[in-house]
Amino acid sequence: MFGRPLTVSDLKIDVSLNGGISIIMEQAAPVVVTCVMDGDKIARVHADEGIEFLSAGGFVGVEYKTGYDITELCNRRSMEKKLRLIDEENDE
């Protein structure tokens, strides 16, 4: 297995407060993540720089620390497609 860097800017999470209030939070800023590859498939994703999510208006936020495993937050197929496009551009 090996790691590949990828800049992401479109992650979202759904946070539940008090078991009833659901708040959608969006990624605050683009970050570089490491995609741990198993062949052409992503096995795990780590937030190299950490990652912060904010609600609309910025009143509520969630922060994942440096190096945190954020695989569960990612659409692996979409990220694999982005990595393939990068490879194709580099080949040209």
C-alpha positions in Angstrom: 0.0 0.0 0.0 1.1 3.5 -0.7 -0.3 7.0 -0.1 -1.3 9.6 -2.6 -2.0 13.3 -1.9 -5.3 14.8 -3.1 -6.7 18.3 -2.4 -10.4 18.2 -1.4 -12.8 21.1 -1.0 -16.3 19.6 -1.2 -16.7 17.4 1.9 -19.9 17.7 4.0 -21.0 16.1 7.3 -24.4 15.8 9.0 -24.2 16.3 12.7 -27.0 15.5 15.1 -27.4 17.6 18.3 -29.4 16.4 21.2 -30.6 13.4 19.1 -33.0 15.5 17.1 -31.5 18.5 15.5 -29.6 17.7 12.3 -27.1 20.3 11.1 -25.3 20.0 7.7 -21.7 21.3 7.9 -19.4 22.1 5.0 -15.7 22.0 4.8 -14.3 25.4 5.8 -11.2 25.4 3.5 -9.6 23.1 0.9 -7.1 20.7 2.5 -4.6 18.1 1.3 -5.5 14.5 2.3 -3.5 11.3 1.9 -5.4 8.5 0.1 -3.9 5.2 1.2 -4.2 3.1 -2.0 -4.6 -0.7 -2.3 -4.0 -1.0 -6.0 -6.4 1.4 -7.8 -8.8 1.5 -4.8 -8.7 3.8 -1.8 -8.4 1.9 1.4 -8.2 4.8 3.8 -8.1 8.6 3.8 -6.2 10.7 6.3 -6.5 14.5 6.9 -2.9 15.5 6.8 -3.5 19.1 7.9 -6.6 18.4 9.9 -10.0 19.5 8.6 -12.7 21.9 9.9 -16.4 21.9 9.1 -18.7 24.8 9.8 -22.5 25.2 9.7 -24.2 27.8 7.6 -23.3 31.1 9.2 -20.3 29.5 11.0 -22.0 29.3 14.4 -21.3 25.6 15.0 -18.1 23.8 13.9 -16.4 20.4 14.1 -12.6 19.9 13.8 -10.8 16.8 12.9 -7.1 16.9 14.1 -4.0 16.4 12.0 -3.7 12.9 10.6 -7.2 11.8 11.5 -8.8 9.0 9.5 -11.7 10.6 7.6 -12.4 7.6 5.3 -16.1 7.5 6.5 -16.6 11.1 5.4 -15.4 10.6 1.8 -16.9 9.4 -1.4 -14.1 7.0 -2.3 -15.4 6.5 -5.9 -15.4 10.2 -6.6 -11.9 10.5 -5.1 -10.6 7.6 -7.1 -12.0 9.2 -10.3 -10.2 12.5 -9.4 -6.9 10.6 -9.0 -7.4 8.8 -12.3 -8.0 12.2 -14.0 -4.8 13.5 -12.4 -2.9 10.5 -13.7 -4.3 11.0 -17.2 -3.3 14.7 -17.2 0.2 13.8 -16.1 0.5 11.2 -18.8 -0.3 13.8 -21.5 
